[in-house]
Amino acid sequence: MTAPGGPAATRADEDHGIGGDGGDAGDKSGLRTALAGLTTRGRSFLAAGVAAAVCAYVLGQSDLLQVGLLLAVLPLVCAAVLYRTRYRVAGSRRLAPARVPAGSEARVHLRMDNVSRLPTGLLMLQDRVPYVLGPRPRFVLDRVEAGGRREVSYRVRSDLRGRYPLGPLQLRLNDPFGMCELTRSFSTYDTLTVIPRVEPLPSVRLTGEAKGYGDGRQRSLALAGEDDVIPRGYRYGDDLRRVHWRSTARYGELMVRREEQPQRARCTVLLDTRYLAFHGAGPDSAFEWAVSGTASVLVHMIERGFSVRLLTDTGTSVPGEGSDGFAGTSQGSADSAGIMMDTLAVVDHSDGAGLSRAYDVLRGGHEGLLVAFLGDLDEEQATMVAKMRQRSGAAIAFVLDSAAWARGADGGAPIQRCEERLRMLREAGWTAVAAPPGRSVAALWEQADRERITAGPTPSAGTTGGWS
């Protein structure tokens, strides 16, 4: 970036992982740009000089005319000199981290490099940030020598999840007399993702786990035999004794027998986002608690080795609509969690009135463990949720009484309507737990485990997807 007036220079410091480097600054040419940068002092000098020159002409005072010309010319000369200054400055920004939980701080590192052969003057560096992240940071940089650099940093924090743009970066240049100030901006920006709070959950035994990853899991072996073996391409380090010569001759490249593949247990986490199902807004609302609970369960199940899927009432499946819609097998666990956390960072209320679309997705086949975070349910929606249990090996529901959350109740007994919905779900085989305000997700997770143990296995629970 040229400060000001010349072509901008951009650079990303890859050695330090600095991303989001600034783009070319807008270059406004002409006298109008220079005059627009006059400060209050510069405008005052110009006005005083013009007034003095007019008075000198009327009164015939040559000395006063010289003073007036000096006052008027000084800000114009400063603006011209400042505008014609052509040293090049490169800027870059780095977020640490770029994804942060709500209520936690992230640090933004800014780096300015003088890539010209001339030292800079006094620079003011300013970064644009949304209001919810804090005040707009401003830094004053002293004279930067040719080839030199300056690094500054500031902190941002938000209690509200979302995606927030940072930038573009701005530079202000002043002349030594304070007569003129010109601003140049980079064109690009970075994005800070504020994800929901993730609460660590206690470990409970889940029979949906496949062997090879813990107790109660099952392992499926690759088909063996000369005629039905499933080969794959040779990879560096494979044992040559596993080469399948018939397939090698068929494909013209080395093929090896596939190793036994562990069958990962599945878990679907259903988030109810219906606008009619929740009341209130803000970090302490029922909907935000449900989003945070969903994030906590997703991370917990990925850590336990499950193939997971995030499902909303709209029928949207995250991270994808592949052959089964689950993540964790073909993708790394960190990538899967990142995709779902990014989705939960921006999830909002839906306009739908029912859960029929989610039911259509779930009735397609065996879903393994099903964990649902539900808002207010009428009788029709409670019946539909109860039917979801028929296709799932085990099902846990956290039902929120959003009216109690809106009142700010302290976690007393749920109202009668909520109790009726819980009873309907329990009769259908769900482990249903009321989620009153003030209770943590970890506490309710343990409560669900205790209620499951007290209730015992149900005939519809099956043998591969329940809790144990």
C-alpha positions as CSV (number, residue, x, y, z in Angstrom):
1,M,0.0,0.0,0.0
2,T,1.3,3.4,-0.9
3,A,0.7,6.0,1.8
4,P,-0.7,8.1,0.4
5,G,-1.3,8.5,-3.4
6,G,0.8,5.8,-5.0
7,P,0.1,2.1,-5.9
8,A,-0.4,-0.2,-2.9
9,A,1.9,-3.1,-2.0
10,T,0.5,-6.3,-0.4
11,R,2.2,-9.1,1.3
12,A,1.3,-12.1,3.4
13,D,3.9,-13.4,5.9
14,E,3.6,-17.1,5.3
15,D,6.5,-17.9,7.5
16,H,4.6,-16.7,10.5
17,G,1.2,-18.0,9.3
18,I,-0.1,-14.5,8.8
19,G,-3.2,-14.5,6.8
20,G,-5.6,-12.0,5.5
21,D,-3.0,-9.6,4.1
22,G,-4.2,-6.2,3.0
23,G,-5.2,-5.6,-0.6
24,D,-4.4,-2.6,-2.7
25,A,-5.5,0.7,-1.2
26,G,-7.9,2.9,-3.1
27,D,-5.9,5.6,-4.9
28,K,-7.7,9.0,-5.2
29,S,-5.9,11.4,-7.5
30,G,-6.2,15.1,-8.0
31,L,-6.2,18.2,-6.0
32,R,-9.7,17.5,-4.6
33,T,-8.3,14.5,-2.6
34,A,-5.4,16.6,-1.2
35,L,-7.7,19.4,-0.1
36,A,-10.2,17.0,1.4
37,G,-7.5,15.8,3.7
38,L,-7.0,19.3,5.3
39,T,-7.4,19.2,9.1
40,T,-9.3,21.8,11.1
41,R,-6.0,23.6,11.6
42,G,-5.2,23.6,7.9
43,R,-8.7,24.9,7.0
44,S,-8.4,27.6,9.6
45,F,-5.0,28.7,8.2
46,L,-6.3,28.7,4.7
47,A,-9.4,30.7,5.6
48,A,-7.3,33.2,7.6
49,G,-4.9,33.6,4.8
50,V,-7.6,34.3,2.2
51,A,-9.3,36.8,4.6
52,A,-6.0,38.6,5.3
53,A,-5.2,38.8,1.5
54,V,-8.7,40.3,0.8
55,C,-8.3,42.8,3.6
56,A,-4.7,43.7,2.4
57,Y,-6.0,44.3,-1.1
58,V,-8.9,46.5,0.1
59,L,-6.7,48.5,2.6
60,G,-3.7,48.6,0.4
61,Q,-1.4,47.0,3.0
62,S,1.4,45.0,1.2
63,D,2.8,43.6,4.5
64,L,-0.6,42.2,5.4
65,L,-0.9,40.7,2.0
66,Q,2.4,38.8,2.5
67,V,1.2,37.4,5.8
68,G,-2.1,36.4,4.2
69,L,-0.3,34.6,1.3
70,L,1.9,32.8,3.8
71,L,-1.0,31.6,5.9
72,A,-2.9,30.4,2.7
73,V,0.0,28.8,1.0
74,L,1.3,26.8,4.0
75,P,-1.6,24.3,4.3
76,L,-1.6,23.9,0.5
77,V,2.1,23.1,0.4
78,C,1.7,20.6,3.2
79,A,-1.2,18.9,1.4
80,A,0.8,18.8,-1.9
81,V,3.9,17.4,-0.2
82,L,1.9,14.8,1.8
83,Y,0.0,13.8,-1.3
84,R,3.1,13.3,-3.4
85,T,4.9,11.2,-0.7
86,R,5.3,7.8,-2.3
87,Y,6.8,5.3,0.2
88,R,5.2,1.8,0.1
89,V,3.8,0.1,3.1
90,A,2.7,-3.6,3.3
91,G,0.4,-4.8,5.9
92,S,-0.8,-8.2,7.2
93,R,-3.1,-9.5,9.9
94,R,-3.1,-12.7,11.9
95,L,-5.8,-14.1,14.2
96,A,-4.9,-16.3,17.2
97,P,-7.1,-18.2,17.1
98,A,-9.4,-17.6,14.1
99,R,-12.2,-19.7,15.8
100,V,-12.9,-18.9,19.4
101,P,-15.7,-19.9,21.9
102,A,-18.2,-17.3,23.0
103,G,-16.9,-15.4,26.0
104,S,-13.3,-16.1,25.2
105,E,-10.7,-13.7,23.8
106,A,-8.8,-13.8,20.6
107,R,-5.7,-11.7,19.8
108,V,-5.2,-9.9,16.5
109,H,-1.7,-9.3,15.4
110,L,-1.0,-6.5,12.9
111,R,2.3,-6.1,11.1
112,M,3.3,-3.1,9.0
113,D,6.4,-3.2,6.7
114,N,8.0,-0.3,5.0
115,V,9.1,-1.7,1.7
116,S,10.3,1.5,0.2
117,R,13.7,3.2,0.4
118,L,12.4,6.2,2.3
119,P,11.5,6.4,6.0
120,T,7.9,7.0,6.8
121,G,6.5,9.9,8.9
122,L,4.2,9.5,11.8
123,L,1.5,6.9,11.0
124,M,-1.8,6.2,12.7
125,L,-2.9,2.6,12.3
126,Q,-6.6,1.7,12.7
127,D,-8.4,-1.6,12.3
128,R,-12.2,-1.8,11.8
129,V,-14.0,-4.2,14.1
130,P,-17.7,-4.7,14.8
131,Y,-19.1,-3.0,17.8
132,V,-19.8,-6.3,19.6
133,L,-16.1,-7.2,19.6
134,G,-15.0,-4.0,21.5
135,P,-13.7,-0.5,20.7
136,R,-12.0,0.2,17.4
137,P,-8.2,-0.2,18.0
138,R,-5.9,2.7,17.1
139,F,-2.1,2.7,17.2
140,V,0.4,5.5,16.6
141,L,3.5,4.3,14.8
142,D,6.7,6.4,15.0
143,R,9.0,6.9,12.1
144,V,9.6,3.5,10.4
145,E,13.0,3.2,8.8
146,A,13.4,2.0,5.2
147,G,13.0,-1.8,5.2
148,G,11.8,-1.7,8.8
149,R,8.6,-3.1,10.3
150,R,6.3,-2.6,13.3
151,E,4.1,-5.1,15.0
152,V,1.2,-4.4,17.3
153,S,-1.7,-6.4,18.6
154,Y,-5.1,-6.1,20.3
155,R,-7.7,-8.3,21.8
156,V,-11.3,-8.9,20.8
157,R,-14.1,-10.7,22.7
158,S,-17.7,-11.4,22.1
159,D,-20.4,-13.1,24.2
160,L,-22.5,-13.6,21.0
161,R,-21.6,-16.3,18.6
162,G,-21.4,-15.4,14.9
163,R,-18.9,-14.6,12.1
164,Y,-17.4,-11.1,12.4
165,P,-15.3,-9.3,9.8
166,L,-12.1,-7.6,10.9
167,G,-10.8,-4.9,8.6
168,P,-10.1,-3.4,6.3
169,L,-6.9,-1.9,7.8
170,Q,-6.5,1.8,7.6
171,L,-3.5,4.1,7.7
172,R,-3.5,7.8,8.4
173,L,-0.6,10.0,7.6
174,N,0.0,13.5,9.0
175,D,2.4,16.3,8.0
176,P,4.7,17.7,10.7
177,F,2.5,20.9,11.0
178,G,-0.7,19.0,11.4
179,M,-2.2,20.8,8.4
180,C,-3.2,17.7,6.4
181,E,-4.2,14.2,7.1
182,L,-4.7,11.5,4.5
183,T,-6.2,8.1,4.9
184,R,-5.7,4.9,2.9
185,S,-7.4,1.6,3.4
186,F,-6.6,-2.0,2.5
187,S,-9.4,-3.7,0.6
188,T,-9.4,-7.1,2.2
189,Y,-10.4,-8.3,5.7
190,D,-10.3,-11.4,7.9
191,T,-13.2,-13.2,9.6
192,L,-13.3,-14.1,13.3
193,T,-15.7,-17.0,14.0
194,V,-17.2,-17.1,17.5
195,I,-18.5,-20.6,18.1
196,P,-20.9,-21.7,20.9
197,R,-19.5,-22.5,24.3
198,V,-18.5,-26.1,24.5
199,E,-18.9,-27.8,27.9
200,P,-16.9,-30.9,28.7
201,L,-19.3,-33.8,29.3
202,P,-18.8,-36.8,31.7
203,S,-18.2,-40.2,30.2
204,V,-21.1,-42.6,30.2
205,R,-21.2,-46.0,28.6
206,L,-22.9,-46.1,25.3
207,T,-23.6,-49.4,23.6
208,G,-23.6,-47.7,20.2
209,E,-19.8,-47.8,20.2
210,A,-18.1,-50.2,17.8
211,K,-15.4,-52.5,18.9
212,G,-11.9,-51.3,18.3
213,Y,-12.8,-48.0,19.8
214,G,-14.1,-49.0,23.2
215,D,-16.4,-51.4,25.1
216,G,-19.4,-52.9,23.3
217,R,-18.3,-52.1,19.8
218,Q,-18.3,-54.3,16.7
219,R,-15.7,-54.8,14.1
220,S,-16.5,-55.6,10.5
221,L,-13.8,-57.4,8.5
222,A,-13.1,-56.8,4.9
223,L,-14.4,-59.5,2.7
224,A,-11.7,-62.2,2.4
225,G,-11.2,-64.7,-0.4
226,E,-9.8,-64.7,-3.9
227,D,-13.1,-63.9,-5.6
228,D,-14.7,-61.3,-3.3
229,V,-11.7,-59.5,-1.8
230,I,-11.9,-55.7,-2.0
231,P,-8.5,-54.4,-3.0
232,R,-7.0,-50.9,-2.9
233,G,-4.0,-49.2,-4.5
234,Y,-0.6,-49.9,-3.0
235,R,0.7,-47.2,-0.6
236,Y,4.3,-46.7,0.5
237,G,4.9,-48.8,3.5
238,D,2.3,-51.5,2.8
239,D,3.4,-55.1,3.4
240,L,4.2,-56.8,0.1
241,R,2.7,-60.0,1.4
242,R,-0.7,-58.3,1.2
243,V,-0.3,-57.7,-2.6
244,H,-3.3,-59.1,-4.5
245,W,-1.7,-60.3,-7.7
246,R,-4.9,-61.0,-9.6
247,S,-6.2,-57.4,-9.1
248,T,-2.7,-56.1,-9.9
249,A,-2.8,-57.9,-13.3
250,R,-6.3,-56.6,-13.9
251,Y,-5.6,-52.9,-13.1
252,G,-2.0,-52.7,-14.2
253,E,-0.8,-51.4,-10.9
254,L,0.0,-52.8,-7.5
255,M,-3.1,-53.6,-5.5
256,V,-3.2,-54.8,-1.9
257,R,-5.9,-56.4,0.2
258,R,-7.8,-53.8,2.2
259,E,-7.2,-53.9,5.9
260,E,-10.0,-54.7,8.2
261,Q,-12.2,-51.7,8.6
262,P,-13.7,-50.7,12.0
263,Q,-17.3,-49.9,11.9
264,R,-17.8,-46.7,13.7
265,A,-21.0,-46.2,15.7
266,R,-23.2,-43.4,14.5
267,C,-24.7,-40.5,16.4
268,T,-27.2,-37.9,15.2
269,V,-27.6,-34.7,17.1
270,L,-30.9,-33.0,16.3
271,L,-31.3,-29.2,17.0
272,D,-34.7,-27.7,17.1
273,T,-34.4,-24.2,15.6
274,R,-38.1,-23.3,15.2
275,Y,-38.9,-19.7,16.0
276,L,-42.2,-20.7,17.7
277,A,-40.4,-23.2,20.0
278,F,-38.3,-20.6,21.8
279,H,-38.9,-17.3,23.6
280,G,-36.3,-14.6,24.4
281,A,-33.0,-13.8,23.0
282,G,-29.4,-13.1,24.1
283,P,-26.6,-15.2,25.5
284,D,-28.7,-16.6,28.4
285,S,-31.7,-17.5,26.3
286,A,-33.1,-21.0,25.9
287,F,-32.1,-21.2,22.2
288,E,-28.5,-20.3,23.0
289,W,-28.4,-22.9,25.7
290,A,-29.7,-25.5,23.1
291,V,-27.0,-24.5,20.6
292,S,-24.3,-24.7,23.2
293,G,-25.6,-28.1,24.3
294,T,-25.6,-29.3,20.8
295,A,-22.0,-28.2,20.3
296,S,-21.0,-29.9,23.5
297,V,-22.6,-33.3,22.6
298,L,-21.1,-33.2,19.1
299,V,-17.6,-32.6,20.3
300,H,-18.0,-35.2,23.1
301,M,-19.2,-37.9,20.6
302,I,-16.4,-37.2,18.1
303,E,-13.9,-37.6,20.9
304,R,-15.5,-40.9,21.7
305,G,-14.9,-42.1,18.1
306,F,-18.5,-41.8,16.8
307,S,-19.4,-40.9,13.3
308,V,-21.6,-37.9,13.9
309,R,-24.1,-35.8,12.1
310,L,-25.8,-32.5,12.9
311,L,-29.4,-32.3,11.9
312,T,-31.8,-29.4,12.2
313,D,-35.6,-29.2,12.0
314,T,-35.3,-27.9,8.5
315,G,-33.8,-31.3,7.4
316,T,-30.4,-29.8,6.8
317,S,-27.6,-32.3,7.5
318,V,-24.1,-31.1,8.4
319,P,-21.3,-31.6,7.4
320,G,-22.8,-33.0,4.1
321,E,-25.4,-34.9,2.2
322,G,-23.1,-37.7,1.1
323,S,-24.0,-41.3,1.0
324,D,-24.9,-41.4,4.7
325,G,-24.5,-37.7,5.7
326,F,-22.2,-38.6,8.6
327,A,-18.7,-37.3,9.3
328,G,-15.8,-38.8,11.1
329,T,-15.0,-41.7,8.8
330,S,-13.6,-40.1,5.7
331,Q,-12.9,-36.8,7.3
332,G,-10.6,-36.1,10.2
333,S,-12.2,-35.5,13.6
334,A,-10.9,-32.0,13.8
335,D,-12.2,-31.1,10.4
336,S,-15.6,-32.6,11.1
337,A,-15.9,-30.7,14.4
338,G,-14.7,-27.5,12.7
339,I,-17.4,-27.7,10.0
340,M,-20.2,-28.3,12.5
341,M,-18.9,-25.6,14.9
342,D,-18.9,-23.1,12.0
343,T,-22.4,-24.0,11.2
344,L,-23.6,-23.6,14.8
345,A,-21.8,-20.3,15.0
346,V,-24.3,-18.8,12.5
347,V,-27.4,-21.0,13.0
348,D,-30.5,-19.0,13.6
349,H,-34.2,-19.6,14.1
350,S,-36.2,-21.2,11.2
351,D,-39.6,-20.2,10.1
352,G,-40.9,-23.8,10.1
353,A,-43.7,-24.8,12.5
354,G,-42.9,-28.5,12.6
355,L,-40.3,-31.3,12.7
356,S,-41.6,-33.2,9.7
357,R,-38.5,-32.6,7.6
358,A,-36.1,-33.9,10.3
359,Y,-38.4,-36.9,10.7
360,D,-38.2,-37.6,6.9
361,V,-34.4,-37.7,7.2
362,L,-34.3,-39.9,10.3
363,R,-36.8,-42.5,9.0
364,G,-34.5,-43.3,6.1
365,G,-32.5,-45.9,8.1
366,H,-30.8,-46.9,11.3
367,E,-29.3,-43.8,12.8
368,G,-27.6,-45.2,15.9
369,L,-27.6,-42.9,18.9
370,L,-30.0,-39.9,18.6
371,V,-29.6,-36.9,20.9
372,A,-32.2,-34.1,20.5
373,F,-32.4,-30.6,21.9
374,L,-36.0,-29.5,21.6
375,G,-38.0,-26.4,22.4
376,D,-41.7,-26.2,23.2
377,L,-43.6,-29.1,21.7
378,D,-47.4,-29.2,21.0
379,E,-49.1,-32.6,20.9
380,E,-48.6,-33.1,17.2
381,Q,-44.9,-32.4,17.3
382,A,-44.4,-34.5,20.4
383,T,-46.0,-37.4,18.6
384,M,-43.7,-36.9,15.6
385,V,-40.7,-36.8,17.9
386,A,-41.9,-40.0,19.6
387,K,-41.9,-41.7,16.1
388,M,-38.3,-40.8,15.5
389,R,-37.3,-43.2,18.3
390,Q,-38.5,-46.2,16.2
391,R,-35.6,-45.9,13.8
392,S,-33.0,-45.1,16.4
393,G,-31.1,-47.5,18.6
394,A,-31.2,-45.2,21.5
395,A,-32.6,-41.7,21.9
396,I,-32.0,-38.9,24.5
397,A,-34.1,-35.7,24.4
398,F,-33.5,-32.5,26.3
399,V,-36.7,-30.6,26.3
400,L,-36.6,-26.9,27.1
401,D,-39.5,-25.0,28.7
402,S,-38.7,-21.7,27.0
403,A,-41.4,-19.9,29.0
404,A,-39.5,-20.7,32.2
405,W,-36.3,-19.5,30.5
406,A,-38.0,-16.3,29.5
407,R,-39.2,-15.7,33.1
408,G,-35.7,-16.4,34.4
409,A,-36.9,-19.2,36.7
410,D,-34.3,-20.9,38.9
411,G,-34.8,-24.4,37.7
412,G,-37.9,-25.5,39.4
413,A,-40.2,-28.3,38.3
414,P,-41.4,-28.0,34.7
415,I,-45.0,-27.0,34.0
416,Q,-47.6,-29.6,33.4
417,R,-47.6,-29.2,29.7
418,C,-43.8,-29.9,29.6
419,E,-44.3,-32.9,31.9
420,E,-46.9,-34.3,29.5
421,R,-44.5,-34.1,26.6
422,L,-41.8,-35.8,28.6
423,R,-44.2,-38.6,29.5
424,M,-45.1,-39.1,25.8
425,L,-41.4,-39.3,24.8
426,R,-40.6,-41.7,27.6
427,E,-43.4,-44.0,26.7
428,A,-42.0,-44.1,23.2
429,G,-38.6,-45.3,24.5
430,W,-36.8,-41.9,24.8
431,T,-34.7,-40.9,27.7
432,A,-36.4,-37.5,28.1
433,V,-35.0,-34.9,30.5
434,A,-36.4,-31.4,31.2
435,A,-33.8,-28.7,30.7
436,P,-34.7,-25.9,33.2
437,P,-32.8,-22.6,33.3
438,G,-29.6,-22.6,35.3
439,R,-28.7,-26.2,34.8
440,S,-25.5,-27.1,33.0
441,V,-25.4,-29.5,30.0
442,A,-23.0,-31.8,32.0
443,A,-25.4,-32.1,34.9
444,L,-28.3,-33.0,32.6
445,W,-26.1,-35.5,30.7
446,E,-25.4,-37.3,33.9
447,Q,-29.1,-37.1,34.9
448,A,-30.1,-38.7,31.5
449,D,-27.7,-41.5,32.3
450,R,-29.2,-42.1,35.7
451,E,-32.7,-42.1,34.3
452,R,-31.7,-44.5,31.7
453,I,-30.3,-46.9,34.4
454,T,-33.4,-46.4,36.5
455,A,-35.8,-47.0,33.6
456,G,-33.8,-50.0,32.3
457,P,-33.8,-51.3,28.7
458,T,-37.0,-50.9,26.6
459,P,-38.2,-53.5,24.1
460,S,-37.7,-51.1,21.2
461,A,-34.2,-50.1,22.2
462,G,-32.6,-52.9,20.2
463,T,-29.2,-54.2,20.9
464,T,-26.8,-52.0,19.0
465,G,-27.7,-48.4,19.6
466,G,-28.7,-47.9,23.3
467,W,-27.0,-46.9,26.4
468,S,-25.3,-49.5,28.7
